[in-house]
Protein backbone atom coordinates (compact mmCIF):
# COMPACT_ATOMS: atom_id res chain seq x y z
CA UNK A 1 0.00 0.00 0.00
CA UNK A 2 1.50 3.32 -1.04
CA UNK A 3 0.37 5.23 2.00
CA UNK A 4 0.63 8.85 3.04
CA UNK A 5 1.23 8.75 6.78
CA UNK A 6 2.45 12.34 6.96
CA UNK A 7 -1.10 13.66 6.86
CA UNK A 8 -2.96 14.84 9.92
CA UNK A 9 -6.70 15.24 10.46
CA UNK A 10 -6.46 19.00 9.86
CA UNK A 11 -4.97 18.31 6.40
CA UNK A 12 -8.03 16.25 5.45
CA UNK A 13 -10.54 18.62 7.06
CA UNK A 14 -9.48 21.46 4.73
CA UNK A 15 -9.69 19.48 1.47
CA UNK A 16 -12.00 21.16 -1.01
CA UNK A 17 -12.09 18.46 -3.70
CA UNK A 18 -13.99 15.17 -3.32
CA UNK A 19 -11.68 12.62 -1.72
CA UNK A 20 -11.69 8.95 -0.75
CA UNK A 21 -9.44 8.17 2.21
CA UNK A 22 -8.59 4.49 2.45
CA UNK A 23 -7.41 3.18 5.82
CA UNK A 24 -5.72 -0.21 5.86
CA UNK A 25 -2.45 -2.08 6.14
CA UNK A 26 -0.20 -3.58 3.48
CA UNK A 27 -0.15 -6.98 5.23
CA UNK A 28 -3.96 -7.10 5.72
CA UNK A 29 -5.61 -9.84 3.64
CA UNK A 30 -8.93 -7.96 3.49
CA UNK A 31 -7.10 -4.86 2.24
CA UNK A 32 -5.23 -6.85 -0.42
CA UNK A 33 -8.44 -8.52 -1.59
CA UNK A 34 -10.24 -5.17 -1.85
CA UNK A 35 -7.60 -3.44 -4.00
CA UNK A 36 -8.92 -4.63 -7.40
CA UNK A 37 -12.51 -3.60 -6.66
CA UNK A 38 -11.46 -0.24 -5.23
CA UNK A 39 -9.33 0.43 -8.30
CA UNK A 40 -12.11 -0.69 -10.66
CA UNK A 41 -14.62 1.65 -9.02
CA UNK A 42 -12.26 4.63 -8.87
CA UNK A 43 -11.23 4.38 -12.53
CA UNK A 44 -14.66 5.75 -13.46
CA UNK A 45 -14.05 8.83 -11.25
CA UNK A 46 -10.71 10.34 -12.30
CA UNK A 47 -11.46 13.68 -10.60
CA UNK A 48 -11.74 12.17 -7.13
CA UNK A 49 -8.64 12.12 -4.96
CA UNK A 50 -7.69 8.77 -3.43
CA UNK A 51 -5.47 8.87 -0.36
CA UNK A 52 -4.23 5.67 1.25
CA UNK A 53 -3.35 5.72 4.93
CA UNK A 54 -1.32 2.90 6.47
CA UNK A 55 -3.18 2.37 9.74
CA UNK A 56 -2.26 0.47 12.85
CA UNK A 57 -0.86 0.72 16.34
CA UNK A 58 0.46 4.18 17.07
CA UNK A 59 -1.25 5.77 14.04
CA UNK A 60 -3.51 8.51 15.40
CA UNK A 61 -5.25 9.56 12.19
CA UNK A 62 -7.31 6.37 12.02
CA UNK A 63 -8.40 6.84 15.62
CA UNK A 64 -9.78 10.31 14.82
CA UNK A 65 -12.13 8.60 12.35
CA UNK A 66 -12.91 5.71 14.75
CA UNK A 67 -11.52 3.13 12.29
CA UNK A 68 -12.20 -0.38 13.56
CA UNK A 69 -11.96 -2.60 10.44
CA UNK A 70 -9.67 -2.54 7.41
CA UNK A 71 -10.04 -1.49 4.77
CA UNK A 72 -12.33 1.41 5.59
CA UNK A 73 -13.10 3.98 2.91
CA UNK A 74 -14.06 7.45 4.10
CA UNK A 75 -15.74 9.64 1.47
CA UNK A 76 -15.05 13.34 2.07
CA UNK A 77 -16.73 16.30 0.42
CA UNK A 78 -15.30 19.66 1.39
CA UNK A 79 -13.35 17.89 4.13
CA UNK A 80 -16.55 16.52 5.71
CA UNK A 81 -17.35 12.80 5.85
CA UNK A 82 -20.47 12.05 3.86
CA UNK A 83 -20.25 8.25 3.94
CA UNK A 84 -18.00 5.31 4.71
CA UNK A 85 -17.61 1.70 3.67
CA UNK A 86 -15.94 -0.98 5.75
CA UNK A 87 -14.48 -4.02 4.01
CA UNK A 88 -16.15 -3.39 0.65
CA UNK A 89 -16.66 -6.54 -1.41
CA UNK A 90 -18.08 -5.17 -4.67
CA UNK A 91 -17.58 -2.24 -7.00
CA UNK A 92 -21.28 -1.34 -6.93
CA UNK A 93 -21.24 -0.28 -3.27
CA UNK A 94 -18.13 1.84 -3.87
CA UNK A 95 -19.62 3.33 -7.04
CA UNK A 96 -22.82 4.25 -5.15
CA UNK A 97 -20.78 6.10 -2.53
CA UNK A 98 -18.74 7.80 -5.28
CA UNK A 99 -21.97 8.87 -7.01
CA UNK A 100 -23.12 10.43 -3.75
CA UNK A 101 -19.76 12.14 -3.40
CA UNK A 102 -19.98 13.72 -6.84
CA UNK A 103 -23.62 14.83 -6.63
N, CA, C and O atoms as CSV, one atom per row, in Angstrom:
chain,resi,resn,atom,element,x,y,z
A,1,UNK,N,N,0.854,-1.167,0.000
A,1,UNK,CA,C,0.000,0.000,0.000
A,1,UNK,C,C,0.903,1.232,0.000
A,1,UNK,O,O,1.689,1.424,0.927
A,2,UNK,N,N,0.795,2.056,-1.020
A,2,UNK,CA,C,1.505,3.322,-1.038
A,2,UNK,C,C,0.717,4.281,-0.177
A,2,UNK,O,O,-0.283,4.848,-0.619
A,3,UNK,N,N,1.164,4.463,1.046
A,3,UNK,CA,C,0.374,5.225,1.999
A,3,UNK,C,C,1.018,6.563,2.317
A,3,UNK,O,O,2.239,6.714,2.273
A,4,UNK,N,N,0.169,7.527,2.638
A,4,UNK,CA,C,0.633,8.847,3.043
A,4,UNK,C,C,0.378,8.998,4.530
A,4,UNK,O,O,-0.711,9.393,4.945
A,5,UNK,N,N,1.389,8.681,5.333
A,5,UNK,CA,C,1.232,8.753,6.777
A,5,UNK,C,C,1.727,10.078,7.341
A,5,UNK,O,O,1.836,10.225,8.558
A,6,UNK,N,N,2.024,11.030,6.494
A,6,UNK,CA,C,2.450,12.340,6.963
A,6,UNK,C,C,1.248,13.261,7.182
A,6,UNK,O,O,1.386,14.340,7.759
A,7,UNK,N,N,0.095,12.843,6.730
A,7,UNK,CA,C,-1.103,13.662,6.860
A,7,UNK,C,C,-1.641,13.643,8.285
A,7,UNK,O,O,-1.497,12.663,9.015
A,8,UNK,N,N,-2.260,14.747,8.652
A,8,UNK,CA,C,-2.964,14.842,9.924
A,8,UNK,C,C,-4.416,15.145,9.638
A,8,UNK,O,O,-4.767,15.493,8.510
A,9,UNK,N,N,-5.265,15.020,10.640
A,9,UNK,CA,C,-6.697,15.240,10.456
A,9,UNK,C,C,-6.973,16.630,9.881
A,9,UNK,O,O,-7.834,16.783,9.014
A,10,UNK,N,N,-6.257,17.628,10.352
A,10,UNK,CA,C,-6.464,19.001,9.860
A,10,UNK,C,C,-6.210,19.098,8.362
A,10,UNK,O,O,-6.864,19.885,7.677
A,11,UNK,N,N,-5.267,18.309,7.838
A,11,UNK,CA,C,-4.974,18.308,6.400
A,11,UNK,C,C,-6.173,17.797,5.603
A,11,UNK,O,O,-6.456,18.301,4.516
A,12,UNK,N,N,-6.867,16.816,6.131
A,12,UNK,CA,C,-8.033,16.251,5.453
A,12,UNK,C,C,-9.264,17.136,5.627
A,12,UNK,O,O,-10.092,17.240,4.722
A,13,UNK,N,N,-9.379,17.764,6.774
A,13,UNK,CA,C,-10.536,18.622,7.058
A,13,UNK,C,C,-10.609,19.836,6.138
A,13,UNK,O,O,-11.691,20.385,5.933
A,14,UNK,N,N,-9.473,20.264,5.580
A,14,UNK,CA,C,-9.475,21.457,4.726
A,14,UNK,C,C,-9.555,21.141,3.240
A,14,UNK,O,O,-9.556,22.054,2.414
A,15,UNK,N,N,-9.621,19.856,2.885
A,15,UNK,CA,C,-9.690,19.482,1.473
A,15,UNK,C,C,-10.969,20.010,0.839
A,15,UNK,O,O,-12.058,19.835,1.385
A,16,UNK,N,N,-10.836,20.643,-0.288
A,16,UNK,CA,C,-12.004,21.159,-1.013
A,16,UNK,C,C,-12.567,20.116,-1.979
A,16,UNK,O,O,-13.783,19.969,-2.106
A,17,UNK,N,N,-11.672,19.394,-2.657
A,17,UNK,CA,C,-12.091,18.458,-3.700
A,17,UNK,C,C,-12.590,17.145,-3.093
A,17,UNK,O,O,-12.153,16.753,-2.011
A,18,UNK,N,N,-13.506,16.469,-3.792
A,18,UNK,CA,C,-13.995,15.165,-3.321
A,18,UNK,C,C,-12.828,14.184,-3.168
A,18,UNK,O,O,-11.972,14.075,-4.047
A,19,UNK,N,N,-12.812,13.482,-2.050
A,19,UNK,CA,C,-11.683,12.621,-1.715
A,19,UNK,C,C,-12.160,11.333,-1.078
A,19,UNK,O,O,-13.105,11.332,-0.289
A,20,UNK,N,N,-11.498,10.228,-1.425
A,20,UNK,CA,C,-11.691,8.951,-0.747
A,20,UNK,C,C,-10.416,8.687,0.045
A,20,UNK,O,O,-9.321,8.638,-0.516
A,21,UNK,N,N,-10.570,8.517,1.355
A,21,UNK,CA,C,-9.443,8.173,2.211
A,21,UNK,C,C,-9.595,6.700,2.565
A,21,UNK,O,O,-10.607,6.278,3.125
A,22,UNK,N,N,-8.572,5.933,2.229
A,22,UNK,CA,C,-8.587,4.485,2.453
A,22,UNK,C,C,-7.645,4.146,3.600
A,22,UNK,O,O,-6.436,4.355,3.501
A,23,UNK,N,N,-8.199,3.626,4.684
A,23,UNK,CA,C,-7.407,3.184,5.822
A,23,UNK,C,C,-7.224,1.680,5.734
A,23,UNK,O,O,-8.187,0.947,5.509
A,24,UNK,N,N,-5.996,1.219,5.911
A,24,UNK,CA,C,-5.719,-0.207,5.864
A,24,UNK,C,C,-4.277,-0.482,6.224
A,24,UNK,O,O,-3.590,0.366,6.793
A,25,UNK,N,N,-3.829,-1.673,5.888
A,25,UNK,CA,C,-2.448,-2.079,6.142
A,25,UNK,C,C,-1.984,-2.971,4.993
A,25,UNK,O,O,-2.759,-3.760,4.452
A,26,UNK,N,N,-0.731,-2.836,4.637
A,26,UNK,CA,C,-0.202,-3.576,3.484
A,26,UNK,C,C,-0.243,-5.092,3.690
A,26,UNK,O,O,-0.349,-5.841,2.719
A,27,UNK,N,N,-0.163,-5.546,4.931
A,27,UNK,CA,C,-0.154,-6.978,5.225
A,27,UNK,C,C,-1.560,-7.547,5.433
A,27,UNK,O,O,-1.718,-8.758,5.585
A,28,UNK,N,N,-2.576,-6.691,5.442
A,28,UNK,CA,C,-3.961,-7.100,5.722
A,28,UNK,C,C,-4.564,-7.828,4.512
A,28,UNK,O,O,-4.613,-7.276,3.412
A,29,UNK,N,N,-5.015,-9.054,4.720
A,29,UNK,CA,C,-5.608,-9.835,3.643
A,29,UNK,C,C,-6.883,-9.213,3.084
A,29,UNK,O,O,-7.116,-9.259,1.876
A,30,UNK,N,N,-7.711,-8.632,3.951
A,30,UNK,CA,C,-8.931,-7.957,3.490
A,30,UNK,C,C,-8.578,-6.760,2.604
A,30,UNK,O,O,-9.228,-6.505,1.591
A,31,UNK,N,N,-7.532,-6.032,3.010
A,31,UNK,CA,C,-7.096,-4.862,2.236
A,31,UNK,C,C,-6.573,-5.287,0.870
A,31,UNK,O,O,-6.890,-4.665,-0.144
A,32,UNK,N,N,-5.773,-6.345,0.846
A,32,UNK,CA,C,-5.232,-6.848,-0.416
A,32,UNK,C,C,-6.351,-7.317,-1.338
A,32,UNK,O,O,-6.321,-7.052,-2.540
A,33,UNK,N,N,-7.331,-8.009,-0.782
A,33,UNK,CA,C,-8.444,-8.521,-1.593
A,33,UNK,C,C,-9.301,-7.391,-2.152
A,33,UNK,O,O,-9.873,-7.522,-3.235
A,34,UNK,N,N,-9.393,-6.286,-1.422
A,34,UNK,CA,C,-10.244,-5.169,-1.851
A,34,UNK,C,C,-9.590,-4.284,-2.907
A,34,UNK,O,O,-10.289,-3.520,-3.573
A,35,UNK,N,N,-8.281,-4.361,-3.081
A,35,UNK,CA,C,-7.598,-3.443,-3.998
A,35,UNK,C,C,-8.144,-3.471,-5.425
A,35,UNK,O,O,-8.348,-2.402,-6.000
A,36,UNK,N,N,-8.390,-4.635,-6.027
A,36,UNK,CA,C,-8.916,-4.629,-7.401
A,36,UNK,C,C,-10.292,-3.980,-7.524
A,36,UNK,O,O,-10.555,-3.285,-8.505
A,37,UNK,N,N,-11.176,-4.193,-6.544
A,37,UNK,CA,C,-12.514,-3.598,-6.659
A,37,UNK,C,C,-12.487,-2.102,-6.388
A,37,UNK,O,O,-13.248,-1.342,-6.986
A,38,UNK,N,N,-11.608,-1.682,-5.485
A,38,UNK,CA,C,-11.464,-0.244,-5.228
A,38,UNK,C,C,-10.940,0.440,-6.485
A,38,UNK,O,O,-11.461,1.475,-6.902
A,39,UNK,N,N,-9.908,-0.142,-7.084
A,39,UNK,CA,C,-9.327,0.427,-8.305
A,39,UNK,C,C,-10.347,0.458,-9.439
A,39,UNK,O,O,-10.437,1.445,-10.169
A,40,UNK,N,N,-11.117,-0.623,-9.588
A,40,UNK,CA,C,-12.110,-0.688,-10.665
A,40,UNK,C,C,-13.190,0.373,-10.495
A,40,UNK,O,O,-13.646,0.955,-11.479
A,41,UNK,N,N,-13.599,0.626,-9.263
A,41,UNK,CA,C,-14.616,1.650,-9.018
A,41,UNK,C,C,-14.050,3.045,-9.246
A,41,UNK,O,O,-14.706,3.888,-9.857
A,42,UNK,N,N,-12.849,3.291,-8.765
A,42,UNK,CA,C,-12.258,4.631,-8.866
A,42,UNK,C,C,-11.883,5.025,-10.289
A,42,UNK,O,O,-11.819,6.216,-10.593
A,43,UNK,N,N,-11.637,4.067,-11.159
A,43,UNK,CA,C,-11.226,4.384,-12.530
A,43,UNK,C,C,-12.302,5.192,-13.260
A,43,UNK,O,O,-11.998,5.953,-14.179
A,44,UNK,N,N,-13.551,5.023,-12.848
A,44,UNK,CA,C,-14.658,5.755,-13.464
A,44,UNK,C,C,-14.783,7.181,-12.920
A,44,UNK,O,O,-15.604,7.960,-13.404
A,45,UNK,N,N,-13.970,7.522,-11.914
A,45,UNK,CA,C,-14.049,8.830,-11.253
A,45,UNK,C,C,-12.655,9.459,-11.160
A,45,UNK,O,O,-12.106,9.591,-10.067
A,46,UNK,N,N,-12.087,9.844,-12.300
A,46,UNK,CA,C,-10.705,10.345,-12.297
A,46,UNK,C,C,-10.518,11.669,-11.553
A,46,UNK,O,O,-9.386,12.027,-11.227
A,47,UNK,N,N,-11.584,12.395,-11.280
A,47,UNK,CA,C,-11.459,13.684,-10.601
A,47,UNK,C,C,-11.568,13.577,-9.087
A,47,UNK,O,O,-11.562,14.592,-8.390
A,48,UNK,N,N,-11.667,12.366,-8.580
A,48,UNK,CA,C,-11.745,12.171,-7.133
A,48,UNK,C,C,-10.373,11.758,-6.612
A,48,UNK,O,O,-9.756,10.820,-7.118
A,49,UNK,N,N,-9.912,12.473,-5.596
A,49,UNK,CA,C,-8.640,12.119,-4.958
A,49,UNK,C,C,-8.796,10.810,-4.196
A,49,UNK,O,O,-9.853,10.525,-3.633
A,50,UNK,N,N,-7.724,10.019,-4.189
A,50,UNK,CA,C,-7.692,8.767,-3.433
A,50,UNK,C,C,-6.420,8.789,-2.597
A,50,UNK,O,O,-5.309,8.768,-3.125
A,51,UNK,N,N,-6.606,8.831,-1.286
A,51,UNK,CA,C,-5.475,8.868,-0.363
A,51,UNK,C,C,-5.487,7.589,0.455
A,51,UNK,O,O,-6.493,7.244,1.074
A,52,UNK,N,N,-4.359,6.888,0.453
A,52,UNK,CA,C,-4.227,5.673,1.248
A,52,UNK,C,C,-3.452,6.005,2.524
A,52,UNK,O,O,-2.421,6.677,2.493
A,53,UNK,N,N,-3.976,5.518,3.631
A,53,UNK,CA,C,-3.345,5.725,4.929
A,53,UNK,C,C,-3.024,4.362,5.533
A,53,UNK,O,O,-3.921,3.552,5.764
A,54,UNK,N,N,-1.760,4.116,5.784
A,54,UNK,CA,C,-1.323,2.898,6.467
A,54,UNK,C,C,-1.706,3.061,7.936
A,54,UNK,O,O,-1.161,3.914,8.636
A,55,UNK,N,N,-2.639,2.243,8.393
A,55,UNK,CA,C,-3.182,2.367,9.737
A,55,UNK,C,C,-2.588,1.297,10.631
A,55,UNK,O,O,-2.012,0.322,10.150
A,56,UNK,N,N,-2.729,1.480,11.910
A,56,UNK,CA,C,-2.260,0.471,12.851
A,56,UNK,C,C,-1.879,1.094,14.178
A,56,UNK,O,O,-2.136,2.270,14.434
A,57,UNK,N,N,-1.268,0.286,15.004
A,57,UNK,CA,C,-0.864,0.717,16.338
A,57,UNK,C,C,0.019,1.967,16.239
A,57,UNK,O,O,0.972,2.016,15.461
A,58,UNK,N,N,-0.318,2.955,17.035
A,58,UNK,CA,C,0.464,4.183,17.067
A,58,UNK,C,C,0.116,5.193,15.984
A,58,UNK,O,O,0.704,6.274,15.939
A,59,UNK,N,N,-0.829,4.858,15.112
A,59,UNK,CA,C,-1.249,5.769,14.045
A,59,UNK,C,C,-2.515,6.496,14.498
A,59,UNK,O,O,-3.588,5.896,14.559
A,60,UNK,N,N,-2.395,7.760,14.809
A,60,UNK,CA,C,-3.512,8.511,15.398
A,60,UNK,C,C,-4.611,8.881,14.413
A,60,UNK,O,O,-5.775,8.984,14.799
A,61,UNK,N,N,-4.261,9.081,13.151
A,61,UNK,CA,C,-5.253,9.563,12.193
A,61,UNK,C,C,-6.455,8.624,12.106
A,61,UNK,O,O,-7.597,9.082,12.077
A,62,UNK,N,N,-6.210,7.337,12.066
A,62,UNK,CA,C,-7.305,6.372,12.018
A,62,UNK,C,C,-8.197,6.439,13.243
A,62,UNK,O,O,-9.406,6.224,13.148
A,63,UNK,N,N,-7.608,6.738,14.390
A,63,UNK,CA,C,-8.402,6.840,15.619
A,63,UNK,C,C,-9.345,8.035,15.559
A,63,UNK,O,O,-10.446,7.982,16.107
A,64,UNK,N,N,-8.919,9.126,14.889
A,64,UNK,CA,C,-9.784,10.306,14.819
A,64,UNK,C,C,-11.039,10.030,13.989
A,64,UNK,O,O,-12.046,10.723,14.125
A,65,UNK,N,N,-10.968,9.013,13.131
A,65,UNK,CA,C,-12.135,8.597,12.345
A,65,UNK,C,C,-12.803,7.350,12.924
A,65,UNK,O,O,-13.717,6.798,12.311
A,66,UNK,N,N,-12.359,6.908,14.087
A,66,UNK,CA,C,-12.907,5.713,14.750
A,66,UNK,C,C,-12.851,4.483,13.841
A,66,UNK,O,O,-13.819,3.728,13.751
A,67,UNK,N,N,-11.715,4.288,13.171
A,67,UNK,CA,C,-11.521,3.131,12.291
A,67,UNK,C,C,-11.409,1.875,13.142
A,67,UNK,O,O,-10.608,1.813,14.075
A,68,UNK,N,N,-12.218,0.877,12.812
A,68,UNK,CA,C,-12.201,-0.382,13.555
A,68,UNK,C,C,-11.872,-1.585,12.670
A,68,UNK,O,O,-11.308,-2.570,13.147
A,69,UNK,N,N,-12.224,-1.509,11.379
A,69,UNK,CA,C,-11.961,-2.604,10.435
A,69,UNK,C,C,-11.222,-2.065,9.220
A,69,UNK,O,O,-11.405,-0.912,8.828
A,70,UNK,N,N,-10.395,-2.899,8.635
A,70,UNK,CA,C,-9.674,-2.544,7.407
A,70,UNK,C,C,-10.188,-3.392,6.262
A,70,UNK,O,O,-10.602,-4.527,6.497
A,71,UNK,N,N,-10.183,-2.907,5.062
A,71,UNK,CA,C,-10.045,-1.488,4.769
A,71,UNK,C,C,-11.343,-0.749,5.086
A,71,UNK,O,O,-12.437,-1.308,5.006
A,72,UNK,N,N,-11.189,0.506,5.444
A,72,UNK,CA,C,-12.327,1.408,5.590
A,72,UNK,C,C,-12.116,2.567,4.637
A,72,UNK,O,O,-11.054,3.189,4.625
A,73,UNK,N,N,-13.131,2.851,3.841
A,73,UNK,CA,C,-13.098,3.978,2.908
A,73,UNK,C,C,-13.948,5.091,3.492
A,73,UNK,O,O,-15.118,4.889,3.816
A,74,UNK,N,N,-13.349,6.270,3.625
A,74,UNK,CA,C,-14.059,7.451,4.099
A,74,UNK,C,C,-14.224,8.377,2.898
A,74,UNK,O,O,-13.240,8.721,2.243
A,75,UNK,N,N,-15.440,8.776,2.609
A,75,UNK,CA,C,-15.745,9.645,1.470
A,75,UNK,C,C,-15.942,11.060,1.996
A,75,UNK,O,O,-16.879,11.332,2.747
A,76,UNK,N,N,-15.044,11.961,1.589
A,76,UNK,CA,C,-15.053,13.340,2.072
A,76,UNK,C,C,-15.466,14.301,0.973
A,76,UNK,O,O,-15.020,14.193,-0.170
A,77,UNK,N,N,-16.318,15.235,1.336
A,77,UNK,CA,C,-16.728,16.301,0.425
A,77,UNK,C,C,-16.521,17.610,1.183
A,77,UNK,O,O,-17.166,17.856,2.202
A,78,UNK,N,N,-15.624,18.438,0.681
A,78,UNK,CA,C,-15.299,19.662,1.395
A,78,UNK,C,C,-14.694,19.385,2.756
A,78,UNK,O,O,-14.864,20.172,3.687
A,79,UNK,N,N,-13.984,18.263,2.878
A,79,UNK,CA,C,-13.351,17.890,4.132
A,79,UNK,C,C,-14.275,17.250,5.149
A,79,UNK,O,O,-13.840,16.907,6.248
A,80,UNK,N,N,-15.551,17.081,4.799
A,80,UNK,CA,C,-16.547,16.516,5.715
A,80,UNK,C,C,-16.918,15.106,5.247
A,80,UNK,O,O,-17.161,14.880,4.062
A,81,UNK,N,N,-16.956,14.174,6.179
A,81,UNK,CA,C,-17.350,12.799,5.853
A,81,UNK,C,C,-18.820,12.760,5.470
A,81,UNK,O,O,-19.690,13.204,6.219
A,82,UNK,N,N,-19.079,12.211,4.273
A,82,UNK,CA,C,-20.471,12.052,3.858
A,82,UNK,C,C,-20.907,10.591,3.885
A,82,UNK,O,O,-22.099,10.295,3.965
A,83,UNK,N,N,-19.933,9.673,3.818
A,83,UNK,CA,C,-20.249,8.255,3.944
A,83,UNK,C,C,-18.968,7.475,4.191
A,83,UNK,O,O,-17.861,8.004,4.082
A,84,UNK,N,N,-19.149,6.199,4.530
A,84,UNK,CA,C,-18.000,5.309,4.715
A,84,UNK,C,C,-18.402,3.887,4.382
A,84,UNK,O,O,-19.561,3.497,4.521
A,85,UNK,N,N,-17.427,3.130,3.944
A,85,UNK,CA,C,-17.611,1.705,3.672
A,85,UNK,C,C,-16.516,0.945,4.401
A,85,UNK,O,O,-15.345,1.323,4.353
A,86,UNK,N,N,-16.907,-0.131,5.080
A,86,UNK,CA,C,-15.942,-0.982,5.748
A,86,UNK,C,C,-15.893,-2.320,5.028
A,86,UNK,O,O,-16.926,-2.941,4.777
A,87,UNK,N,N,-14.701,-2.751,4.704
A,87,UNK,CA,C,-14.476,-4.019,4.008
A,87,UNK,C,C,-15.388,-4.185,2.795
A,87,UNK,O,O,-16.160,-5.141,2.728
A,88,UNK,N,N,-15.304,-3.263,1.839
A,88,UNK,CA,C,-16.150,-3.391,0.647
A,88,UNK,C,C,-15.814,-4.671,-0.117
A,88,UNK,O,O,-14.657,-5.085,-0.190
A,89,UNK,N,N,-16.857,-5.289,-0.687
A,89,UNK,CA,C,-16.662,-6.545,-1.411
A,89,UNK,C,C,-17.110,-6.465,-2.868
A,89,UNK,O,O,-16.981,-7.436,-3.613
A,90,UNK,N,N,-17.646,-5.289,-3.281
A,90,UNK,CA,C,-18.084,-5.173,-4.667
A,90,UNK,C,C,-17.921,-3.732,-5.142
A,90,UNK,O,O,-17.946,-2.791,-4.349
A,91,UNK,N,N,-17.757,-3.586,-6.437
A,91,UNK,CA,C,-17.576,-2.245,-7.003
A,91,UNK,C,C,-18.858,-1.426,-6.930
A,91,UNK,O,O,-18.793,-0.198,-6.859
A,92,UNK,N,N,-20.021,-2.072,-6.944
A,92,UNK,CA,C,-21.285,-1.339,-6.935
A,92,UNK,C,C,-21.439,-0.493,-5.673
A,92,UNK,O,O,-21.870,0.657,-5.753
A,93,UNK,N,N,-21.094,-1.045,-4.514
A,93,UNK,CA,C,-21.238,-0.281,-3.273
A,93,UNK,C,C,-20.281,0.914,-3.259
A,93,UNK,O,O,-20.635,1.987,-2.768
A,94,UNK,N,N,-19.086,0.733,-3.789
A,94,UNK,CA,C,-18.129,1.837,-3.866
A,94,UNK,C,C,-18.623,2.870,-4.868
A,94,UNK,O,O,-18.561,4.070,-4.602
A,95,UNK,N,N,-19.111,2.415,-6.017
A,95,UNK,CA,C,-19.620,3.334,-7.041
A,95,UNK,C,C,-20.809,4.144,-6.519
A,95,UNK,O,O,-20.934,5.328,-6.831
A,96,UNK,N,N,-21.684,3.513,-5.725
A,96,UNK,CA,C,-22.824,4.247,-5.146
A,96,UNK,C,C,-22.338,5.371,-4.232
A,96,UNK,O,O,-22.870,6.481,-4.268
A,97,UNK,N,N,-21.328,5.080,-3.415
A,97,UNK,CA,C,-20.776,6.101,-2.530
A,97,UNK,C,C,-20.076,7.200,-3.350
A,97,UNK,O,O,-20.158,8.379,-3.007
A,98,UNK,N,N,-19.400,6.814,-4.414
A,98,UNK,CA,C,-18.739,7.796,-5.278
A,98,UNK,C,C,-19.761,8.670,-5.991
A,98,UNK,O,O,-19.534,9.867,-6.166
A,99,UNK,N,N,-20.887,8.085,-6.406
A,99,UNK,CA,C,-21.970,8.869,-7.015
A,99,UNK,C,C,-22.478,9.914,-6.023
A,99,UNK,O,O,-22.696,11.070,-6.385
A,100,UNK,N,N,-22.662,9.503,-4.786
A,100,UNK,CA,C,-23.118,10.435,-3.752
A,100,UNK,C,C,-22.088,11.543,-3.530
A,100,UNK,O,O,-22.440,12.700,-3.303
A,101,UNK,N,N,-20.846,11.177,-3.597
A,101,UNK,CA,C,-19.758,12.138,-3.396
A,101,UNK,C,C,-19.714,13.191,-4.506
A,101,UNK,O,O,-19.366,14.345,-4.257
A,102,UNK,N,N,-20.062,12.796,-5.709
A,102,UNK,CA,C,-19.979,13.715,-6.845
A,102,UNK,C,C,-21.282,14.456,-7.129
A,102,UNK,O,O,-21.329,15.296,-8.027
A,103,UNK,N,N,-22.335,14.157,-6.378
A,103,UNK,CA,C,-23.625,14.834,-6.630
A,103,UNK,C,C,-23.754,16.116,-5.831
A,103,UNK,O,O,-24.771,16.803,-5.926
